Amino acid sequence: MYVPQERRAYILRILQQEGSIRSARLARELGVTDETIRTDLVDMQAQGLLQRVHGGARYIVPRAGADTSTRPDCQMLQHALKRIQPGMRIYLDAAPLSLVFVSMLRDMTCTLITNSPKILAELTAGALPHNIICPGGMLDKKSGLLDSSAARNALQRDLKPDLALLYPSSISQNYLGYPVLLRAIWARIAAESAGRTIAITPASSLNQESAHSFYLPRFTLITESNLPAGFSHADMELVPYISLDDLRQSDGFDY
């Protein structure tokens, strides 16, 4: 049985990855009633983490200048932000969490690379100081990405990011996994082309498998402190974003 804190961490993670969620799906996956989910969504809306819509909820990216000190997504991304220098080329994985990361960059001008139309639409809607590059391609509806062989070659040869910021659904050994093939292909190309890769994923996704995986020998992993037993990587930089003291004071975030 999930405690409220675990349920809400799970809900937030789905929203960070997908942008929106149906209440019926949450009730089914978490094994609770619709009323319990409604209570969770009301409380999370009060915290500014989401907006309730008919039948579910959608993710809210924090506004510029907003207090984000208590938002777990922002606490997590602070660790990624420490590894950014002005002028870097950054590949953004196709998840709403990328928009939170960009909002936290503020005036640290960088070049942002993405082939996600949703991410591009949000980036171009605001007056951002960053340069924005889309490798191009045709829309693949299953993955929600623009894709072509020319676009892949451009990321490998001409664009070559300094950093790939990825949100894999699983990590097992040195394999990063995604449920959709094209997401995995673009993440692999970005990671292999970049000088450095940061992967952000919940601890419950470690030592798990996904439908489509690729090998990455070295990367920085940002996750919670409650790592599964036996999880270790010789060449991986591990950055836990929730302290052991925080975990002792809570029921954990094992979602």
BAMARTOR-321987 format. One record per residue: residue in three letters; y, x, z of N, C-alpha, C in turn. Coordinates in steps of 0.02 Angstrom, whole numbers, padded with zeros to 5 digits, always signed. Atoms other than C-alpha are relative to their C-alpha. Layout:
N
ALAYXZYXZYXZ ...
***
This chain:
255
MET-00060+00042+00000+00000+00000+00000+00062+00044+00000 TYR-00062-00037+00005+00169+00068-00051+00051-00026+00052 VAL-00055+00019-00044+00308+00069+00079+00062-00009-00044 PRO-00059+00012+00041+00482+00014+00019+00029+00063-00032 GLN-00029-00062+00027+00543+00193-00003-00040+00026-00059 GLU+00043-00022+00055+00395+00236-00113+00008-00045-00061 ARG-00009+00046+00056+00415+00079-00218+00065+00014-00036 ARG-00066-00008+00031+00598+00111-00248+00005+00067-00036 ALA+00003-00064+00035+00567+00293-00293-00038-00008-00066 TYR+00039+00014+00060+00437+00232-00418+00043-00037-00052 ILE-00043+00039+00044+00558+00105-00491+00053+00044-00031 LEU-00053-00044+00026+00695+00235-00508-00028+00048-00051 ARG+00030-00047+00048+00577+00356-00595-00012-00034-00067 ILE+00012+00035+00063+00527+00226-00725+00067-00012-00037 LEU-00065+00012+00031+00710+00183-00755+00030+00064-00029 GLN-00024-00064+00025+00755+00367-00775-00033+00019-00066 GLN+00038-00018+00060+00621+00386-00908+00011-00050-00057 GLU+00000+00052+00051+00637+00219-00999+00065-00039-00007 GLY-00064+00034+00004+00807+00147-00959+00000-00071+00026 SER+00005+00069-00024+00745-00028-00915-00072-00015+00019 ILE+00067+00018-00024+00596-00114-00834-00002-00074+00014 ARG+00009+00070-00015+00526-00289-00816-00028-00008+00071 SER+00023+00012-00068+00498-00360-00642-00075-00015+00003 ALA+00071+00017+00001+00327-00428-00689-00043+00062-00005 ARG+00037-00063+00006+00268-00255-00739-00001+00037+00066 LEU-00004-00035-00064+00329-00180-00576-00046-00033+00052 ALA+00042+00035-00048+00242-00314-00472-00073+00014-00013 ARG+00070-00013+00018+00080-00285-00567-00020+00071+00017 GLU+00017-00070-00011+00085-00095-00557+00001+00020+00073 LEU-00007-00018-00070+00137-00088-00375-00042-00045+00046 GLY+00044+00043-00039+00023-00230-00318+00037-00040+00053 VAL-00040+00039-00047+00160-00333-00234+00023-00064-00034 THR-00024+00064+00027+00240-00504-00258+00065+00009-00038 ASP-00064+00000+00035+00385-00544-00372+00058+00000+00049 GLU-00053+00003-00050+00489-00581-00217+00013+00069+00030 THR-00008-00068-00026+00458-00405-00150+00039+00043-00049 ILE-00035-00038+00051+00515-00330-00314+00073-00021-00004 ARG-00069+00023+00001+00671-00439-00315+00040+00029+00058 THR-00034-00029-00059+00714-00377-00139+00015+00074-00014 ASP-00011-00070+00016+00692-00197-00197+00058+00008-00050 LEU-00052-00006+00052+00803-00224-00350+00069-00018+00028 VAL-00064+00019-00031+00939-00310-00247+00027+00059+00041 ASP-00022-00057-00041+00945-00163-00125+00020+00059-00043 MET-00015-00056+00044+00943-00034-00265+00064-00012-00040 GLN-00063+00016+00034+01083-00126-00356+00059+00013+00048 ALA-00053-00012-00050+01186-00118-00195+00015+00075+00007 GLN-00010-00073-00004+01161+00072-00198+00028+00028-00065 GLY-00028-00023+00064+01226+00081-00377-00050+00035-00045 LEU+00051-00035+00038+01059+00141-00447-00021-00039-00062 LEU+00021+00041+00056+01027-00004-00566+00042-00063-00003 GLN-00030+00066+00008+01091-00168-00633-00055-00051-00013 ARG+00050+00053+00011+00985-00324-00616+00018-00040-00062 VAL-00008+00043+00059+00962-00419-00778-00055-00052+00002 HIS+00050+00053+00000+00860-00573-00820-00070+00029-00011 GLY+00069-00023+00006+00678-00530-00788-00012+00072+00018 GLY+00011-00070-00016+00706-00352-00731+00063+00037+00019 ALA-00058-00041-00018+00832-00211-00715+00010+00055-00052 ARG-00014-00057+00043+00916-00073-00814+00034+00055+00040 TYR-00025-00060-00034+00967+00102-00763+00076+00005-00007 ILE-00073-00011+00002+01148+00143-00720+00014+00074+00005 VAL-00023-00069-00002+01219+00313-00762+00063+00003+00042 PRO-00059-00001-00042+01347+00362-00629+00064+00015-00039 ARG-00065-00012+00033+01529+00356-00683+00028+00067+00022 ALA-00033-00063-00017+01632+00514-00686+00042-00009+00062 GLY-00038+00003-00062+01705+00548-00514-00032-00040+00054 ALA+00033+00041-00051+01585+00433-00424-00036+00044+00050 ASP+00036-00036-00051+01505+00488-00261-00075-00005-00015 THR+00071-00001+00018+01328+00540-00309-00042+00037+00051 SER+00033-00043-00049+01282+00633-00150-00065-00030+00027 THR+00060+00032-00027+01151+00504-00098-00049-00023-00053 ARG+00045+00021+00054+01074+00472-00268-00054+00054-00011 PRO+00053-00050+00009+00903+00559-00282-00001+00030-00069 ASP+00000-00029+00067+00920+00580-00470+00053+00054-00006 CYS-00053-00050+00003+01084+00674-00447-00016+00060+00045 GLN+00021-00055-00043+01015+00777-00303-00048+00046-00038 MET+00048-00038+00040+00874+00831-00418+00034+00040-00055 LEU-00033-00033+00056+00987+00873-00564+00049+00054+00022 GLN-00044-00054-00025+01102+00979-00454-00034+00067-00007 HIS+00036-00062+00006+00965+01110-00458-00001+00025-00072 ALA-00004-00019+00071+00964+01107-00648+00070+00024-00017 LEU-00069-00016+00015+01153+01114-00651+00018+00072+00021 LYS-00013-00068-00023+01153+01278-00554-00022+00053-00050 ARG+00026-00047+00049+01064+01359-00701+00036-00005-00067 ILE-00039+00010+00062+01195+01308-00830+00062+00044+00001 GLN-00062-00038+00010+01334+01419-00896+00039-00030-00058 PRO-00040+00028+00055+01480+01362-01005-00019+00031-00066 GLY+00015-00024+00067+01445+01377-01190-00074-00001-00018 MET+00071+00001+00015+01256+01357-01177-00017-00056-00048 ARG+00029+00053+00042+01158+01260-01307-00058-00030+00039 ILE+00049+00033-00042+01053+01130-01216-00034-00056-00040 TYR+00038+00054+00030+00914+01024-01291-00013-00053+00052 LEU+00008+00056-00046+00911+00853-01207-00060-00042-00020 ASP+00058+00043+00010+00744+00764-01193+00023-00073-00003 ALA-00020+00069+00012+00748+00580-01242-00014-00045+00060 ALA+00006+00042-00059+00764+00502-01069+00070-00014+00027 PRO-00066+00016-00028+00911+00413-00984+00024+00051+00051 LEU-00020-00050-00048+00909+00550-00853+00043+00055-00032 SER-00042-00048+00036+00986+00663-00986+00074-00019+00005 LEU-00070+00022-00004+01144+00557-00978+00030+00013+00068 VAL-00023-00018-00068+01155+00583-00790+00017+00074+00002 PHE-00013-00072+00003+01142+00769-00820+00066+00015-00035 VAL-00061-00012+00037+01282+00764-00948+00061-00022+00041 SER-00056+00023-00041+01393+00663-00830+00016+00050+00055 MET-00011-00049-00053+01371+00801-00700+00027+00066-00027 LEU-00029-00061+00029+01420+00939-00822+00076+00000+00004 ARG-00073+00008-00003+01598+00871-00820+00034+00046-00051 ASP-00039-00042+00046+01713+01005-00894-00034+00065-00017 MET+00037-00060+00018+01579+01139-00910-00024-00009-00072 THR+00012+00015+00070+01585+01133-01100-00062+00035-00026 CYS+00062-00026+00029+01416+01155-01185-00011-00033-00068 THR+00022+00032+00061+01332+01113-01349-00064-00037+00015 LEU+00057+00043-00017+01211+00967-01328-00037-00019-00063 ILE+00043+00013+00058+01065+00945-01448-00049-00055+00018 THR+00048+00054-00011+00967+00783-01459-00015-00036-00065 ASN+00017+00042+00058+00875+00679-01588-00018-00071+00022 SER+00008+00068-00025+00874+00521-01484+00061-00042-00017 PRO-00058+00042+00016+00986+00385-01559+00033-00031+00061 LYS-00028+00030-00060+01007+00305-01387+00044+00049+00038 ILE-00039-00051-00034+01065+00467-01308+00063+00016-00040 LEU-00057-00015+00043+01178+00503-01457+00054-00054+00006 ALA-00048+00055-00004+01259+00330-01446+00041+00004+00064 GLU-00036-00006-00064+01303+00356-01263+00046+00061+00000 LEU-00040-00061+00000+01365+00533-01291+00063-00007-00042 THR-00057+00006+00045+01478+00486-01435+00048-00056+00020 ALA-00043+00055-00022+01549+00333-01345+00055+00023+00046 GLY-00050-00024-00048+01643+00436-01217+00038+00061-00026 ALA-00041-00057+00018+01778+00568-01228-00025+00062+00036 LEU+00031-00058-00031+01668+00717-01186+00026+00064-00030 PRO-00023-00063+00027+01720+00898-01203-00054+00039-00038 HIS+00056-00037+00028+01548+00949-01269-00006-00008-00075 ASN+00021+00006+00070+01493+00987-01445-00068-00036-00001 ILE+00062+00040+00005+01354+00868-01499-00032+00011-00068 ILE+00036-00014+00061+01222+00911-01628-00063-00044-00003 CYS+00062+00038+00013+01087+00797-01700-00036+00034-00058 PRO+00036-00033+00055+00954+00887-01803-00014-00046-00060 GLY+00008+00048+00054+00935+00726-01906-00071-00025-00007 GLY+00066+00027+00012+00786+00638-01981+00000-00075-00004 MET+00009+00072+00003+00717+00463-02000-00025-00026+00068 LEU+00018+00028-00065+00691+00348-01851-00075-00016+00003 ASP+00068+00018-00016+00514+00341-01782+00003-00051+00057 LYS-00010+00054-00048+00509+00174-01690-00043+00008+00062 LYS+00044-00006-00058+00362+00217-01576+00029+00047+00052 SER-00027-00049-00047+00447+00368-01500+00074-00010+00013 GLY-00072+00008-00005+00628+00315-01528+00038+00063-00019 LEU-00032-00063+00019+00666+00485-01605+00013+00003-00075 LEU-00011-00017+00069+00741+00543-01769-00042+00062-00016 ASP+00048-00054+00014+00613+00656-01854-00005+00014-00074 SER+00015-00023+00067+00586+00758-02011-00020+00074+00005 SER+00019-00071-00001+00514+00928-02055+00062+00044-00001 ALA-00062-00038+00003+00690+00989-02096+00034+00003+00068 ALA-00031+00002-00066+00753+00934-01925-00038+00045+00048 ARG+00039-00044-00044+00610+01022-01836+00015+00073-00015 ASN-00015-00069+00019+00643+01181-01935+00069+00021+00023 ALA-00068-00016-00022+00828+01171-01892+00001+00018+00074 LEU+00002-00015-00071+00789+01167-01706-00033+00067+00013 GLN+00036-00063-00009+00671+01315-01723+00039+00060-00024 ARG-00029-00058+00033+00777+01425-01835+00076+00006+00009 ASP-00073-00003+00001+00961+01379-01838+00032-00019+00067 LEU-00032+00025-00061+01000+01283-01678-00022+00039+00062 LYS+00029-00040-00054+00886+01378-01556+00038-00008+00067 PRO-00036+00012-00064+00941+01308-01386-00010+00057+00050 ASP+00007-00047-00056+00973+01421-01237-00045-00030+00054 LEU+00038+00034-00052+00891+01290-01126-00028-00065-00027 ALA+00030+00065+00014+00769+01147-01152-00009-00037+00066 LEU+00004+00040-00061+00786+01010-01020-00048-00058-00014 LEU+00054+00046+00016+00624+00910-01019-00020-00043+00059 TYR+00025+00047-00051+00553+00761-00924-00071-00021-00018 PRO+00069+00018+00018+00364+00767-00954-00029-00051+00048 SER+00033+00050-00042+00253+00628-00889-00054+00031+00043 SER+00050-00034-00040+00127+00754-00823+00002+00075-00011 ILE+00008-00073+00006+00096+00939-00791-00067+00017+00030 SER+00065-00022-00024-00078+01012-00776-00011+00071-00024 GLN+00003-00071+00016-00107+01199-00768+00068+00018-00031 ASN-00063-00015+00034+00024+01262-00892+00012-00046-00059 TYR-00007+00049+00053+00018+01106-01000+00048-00055+00021 LEU-00047+00055-00010+00162+00982-01012-00021-00057-00044 GLY+00026+00056+00037+00110+00808-01063+00048-00058-00008 TYR-00040+00060+00015+00190+00654-01142-00047-00055-00025 PRO+00043+00054+00024+00117+00482-01180+00006-00012-00075 VAL-00012+00011+00072+00190+00482-01358+00000+00067-00036 LEU+00010-00064+00035+00143+00616-01484+00065+00032-00022 LEU-00060-00030+00027+00314+00641-01563+00045+00027+00056 ARG-00037-00027-00057+00396+00662-01392-00027+00069+00019 ALA+00032-00063-00017+00271+00801-01356+00016+00054-00053 ILE-00014-00048+00054+00300+00883-01526+00070+00029+00007 TRP-00069-00023-00005+00489+00891-01504+00012+00040+00064 ALA-00006-00038-00062+00475+00949-01323-00029+00069-00009 ARG+00031-00065+00011+00358+01088-01377+00044+00045-00043 ILE-00043-00039+00043+00472+01145-01518+00062+00024+00038 ALA-00059-00019-00038+00623+01143-01403-00016+00055+00051 ALA+00019-00049-00051+00532+01239-01266-00015+00068-00031 GLU+00018-00063+00032+00463+01370-01385+00061+00034-00032 SER-00060-00028+00031+00634+01392-01468+00051+00023+00051 ALA-00052-00012-00050+00735+01398-01307-00013+00065+00038 GLY+00007-00059-00043+00770+01549-01199-00029-00018+00067 ARG+00024+00021-00065+00725+01446-01046-00014-00075-00001 THR+00018+00071-00003+00643+01279-01005+00000-00023+00072 ILE+00003+00034-00065+00671+01165-00855-00037-00065-00009 ALA+00038+00062+00001+00543+01028-00827+00011-00037+00065 ILE-00012+00041-00059+00581+00885-00707-00050-00057+00000 THR+00051+00052-00004+00440+00772-00650-00018-00012+00073 PRO+00019+00013-00069+00378+00687-00490-00063+00039+00019 ALA+00058-00038-00024+00249+00777-00382-00065-00035-00016 SER+00061+00038+00014+00123+00638-00415-00023+00010-00072 SER+00019-00013+00069+00124+00688-00600-00030+00069-00010 LEU+00028-00067+00005+00063+00864-00562-00076-00004+00005 ASN+00074+00000+00005-00120+00905-00597-00026-00064-00031 GLN+00020+00060+00036-00125+00748-00706-00004+00015-00075 GLU+00008-00008+00072-00164+00725-00890+00040-00054-00037 SER-00033+00048+00044-00068+00640-01031-00035+00002-00067 ALA+00033+00006+00065-00121+00586-01204+00016+00060-00045 HIS-00021-00054+00044-00024+00728-01287+00032+00055+00041 SER-00023-00056-00042+00003+00899-01206+00010+00063-00043 PHE-00008-00065+00032+00061+01073-01255+00006+00054+00054 TYR+00002-00057-00047+00046+01244-01174+00069+00033+00004 LEU-00063-00034-00011+00200+01325-01099-00011+00052+00056 PRO+00018-00050-00050+00172+01491-01008+00050+00007+00057 ARG-00051-00010-00052+00337+01499-00913+00053-00054-00003 PHE-00053+00051-00004+00460+01367-00855+00020-00009+00072 THR-00023+00019-00067+00559+01306-00706-00018-00073+00012 LEU+00020+00068-00017+00488+01151-00621+00041-00024+00059 ILE-00037+00033-00054+00600+01037-00518-00038-00063+00018 THR+00040+00056-00023+00500+00914-00414+00009-00008+00075 GLU-00003+00008-00073+00475+00851-00236-00040+00054+00035 SER+00035-00051-00039+00408+00958-00096-00073-00019+00015 ASN+00068+00021-00017+00250+00854-00070-00048+00012-00058 LEU+00042-00020+00057+00146+00950-00197-00073-00018+00013 PRO+00071+00014-00009-00035+00901-00227-00038+00062+00020 ALA+00041-00056-00023-00169+01010-00150-00025+00041-00059 GLY+00026-00044+00051-00214+01161-00254+00047+00011-00059 PHE-00045-00010+00056-00061+01154-00366+00036+00067+00006 SER-00033-00065+00000+00002+01328-00411+00005+00026-00071 HIS-00010-00030+00065+00069+01423-00560+00027+00071+00011 ALA-00021-00070-00010+00085+01612-00569+00068+00015-00030 ASP-00062-00017+00037+00229+01615-00695+00053-00054+00004 MET-00046+00056-00003+00319+01456-00645+00048+00007+00060 GLU-00049+00003-00054+00479+01447-00544+00000-00072+00027 LEU+00004+00066-00032+00456+01302-00422+00063-00013+00040 VAL-00062+00018-00035+00614+01214-00360-00010-00070+00029 PRO+00005+00067-00031+00580+01072-00235+00069-00027+00017 TYR-00068+00026-00012+00731+00957-00228+00004-00044+00061 ILE-00002+00035-00064+00681+00865-00069-00028+00047+00052 SER+00021-00049-00050+00670+00973+00086-00059-00025+00041 LEU+00055+00018-00043+00520+00976+00201+00024-00042+00059 ASP-00027+00040-00055+00631+00909+00340+00010-00072-00022 ASP-00010+00068+00026+00676+00759+00231-00067-00037-00004 LEU+00065+00032+00007+00492+00726+00198-00029-00019+00068 ARG+00027+00015-00067+00448+00734+00382+00033-00062+00030 GLN-00036+00058-00027+00580+00601+00418-00013-00063-00039 SER+00012+00058+00041+00515+00484+00284-00075-00007-00011 ASP+00071+00010+00017+00352+00415+00218-00018+00036-00066 GLY+00015-00039+00060+00366+00531+00068+00017-00038-00064 PHE-00015+00029+00065+00392+00498-00116-00060+00009-00046 ASP+00060-00010+00040+00213+00502-00177-00010-00059-00046 TYR+00005+00054+00048+00236+00390-00327-00022+00026-00068 
***
